[in-house]
């Protein structure tokens, strides 16, 4: 059961996520953004919504421990996404899809009403 009929304000979602991450891990989003923009000409959050595997790769390079990488993705990217979409009960499903099948993750976002075309931050 998704929120197929509901469209999400992607700009507001990105702003919420940015504020959430910055308030919990000062400097981390700026660092990830700098790397993401240099390599892919996109912010870290834009990568989450367009090319999530690239975001995972950047975080894994910065935090070589798989446990830390999963924690950062789970608590700093998936959690605010699930909060804003009001789907906390689906948080684990989103994380699993992101890790194991990034295309499925993008499909889930669309199912929950997130417009992924033209995402910018």
N, C-alpha and C positions, 0 to 999 in steps of 0.2 A: 504494500500500500504506500504509494507516494503522494506527493502533493502536485500531481500532474496539472491540475487546473490553476494552480497558483504560480505566478511568476515572481521571482525574487529580484529585488533591486540589487543588481550585482555591484554597483558602485558603493552602496551602503554596506553591503556584505564585506567588500574589500576594506573599506574604512574601519569597520568594526574589528575585523581580523587584525589589521595593522595596529590599531590601538591596543587590542588584547595582547598581541605578541610583545609590543614595545613595553607594556606595563609589567610584563612578567620576566622578560629577558632583555634588559637594556643593552642596546648595541647589537644584538644578534640579528635582527631583521635588517638593519643597515648594512651589516657585513654580508649577509646572504644576498641582499639586493645588489651590492657592489659586484659580487662575483657573478650573479645571474645576468646583470646588465652587460657586464664585460663579455661574457660568453654567448649570451642568447638575446641580448637587447630587450630583455623583459625583467620585471621585478620578480622576486621570489614567489609572491602570491599569484602573479600572472602565470608563472610556471606551474603552480599547483593546479590552476584551472585550464591550462592548455597543453603542457608537456610535463606532467607530474614526475615522470622518471628522471628528468633532468634535475628537479628539485631534490629528489631522493639522493641522487648522485652527489650533488653539492654538499648536502648535509652529511652524507657518509664520508666524504673527503675531509670535512672539517672535524667530524666526530668519528674516528675510526672504530669505536666500539658500537657494535650492532644494537646493543641495548640502549645506549644513549641516543643513537640515531632514531630508533623507534620511539623513544620517549619524547624527543623534540618534535617529531612528526605528529605523534598522537596528542600530546598536551598543548603544543603551541600552534598547530595548524588544523588538525582535525577537530579538536575540542571547540574552538571558537566557531568553526564552520557549523558544527552540529548544534551549538547553542543558538546561533543566529537563525538557523533553519528550523529550530524547534524540533530536532530529531535526535536528541541525546541517546535515545534507545537504539539508534542505528549507528552510533559512533564506532563500535567494533567492526561492524560490517563495512563502513567506509574505510577504516584503516586497513582491514584485510584486503579489500579490493585495491587500494592504493599500492600496497606492498606487492601483491601477487599478480595483479592484472590492471595496470593503470588505465587501460581503455574501459574496463568495467567501472572503474572509479568515475571516469568522466561521464559514462552512461548513467550512473547513479545520480550524479549531480544534476544532469538534465532531467531525470525522473523527479527530482525534488524541486524542480522549477528554476534552476540556475541557468541563465543564458550564458553560454560560453563563447559565443561568437563576438569578436571585437572587444574582449576583456582588456581593459587597460587600467593602469594605476599610476 
